[in-house]
Each structure stands twice: as C-alpha cells, then as structure tokens.
Amino acid sequence: MTKEEFVELIKRENIRSGEYLIVLDQITDAPLVLGCVLEGNVWKVYQTKERSGHFILEEFNNENEAFDFFYDTILLYS
C-alpha cells in the first residue's frame, strides 16, 4: 500500500500502536516511535525505544512493500 493508503487505513480501522507514536515524515530519536520514511530513494522502517535512539527494522526500494511491512509492524504493537 502507499503512504496515503496506510494513513487512511489506520484512521478507518482506528488502529492504535500501543504506547508508540507513528512518525511518517522524518527519522527521530524521540522515545517510543515507529516510523516509515523515504530517505533518498530508500524507504526505511524504524523504531525507537525509551532511551536508545532509533534503529532500522527494514529498508525497501518500493513504497508499497515498505508500508505493507510497516502496517504489519504496527499490528504487532497494537
């Protein structure tokens, strides 16, 4: 799915990511974030913990694959 489709699906299904915030516009080191962002030509799905900065869960060259994976990741924390 695309980024826009992901946002619509999360709203429509009222999916919560537990204690995590969802960030789609930048990589941040803020605590408890799940994110998916485009850096250069690579989509990066990342996570932050309470104190340790961010780490990349997976990288994709395709937006649809990135947001499918990100959606599945969000479901794990909801």
Summary of the structure (lengths in Angstrom):
residues: 78
radius of gyration: 11.6
end to end distance: 19.1
largest distance: 32.1
contacts: 220
relative contact order: 0.23
helix: 32%
strand: 31%
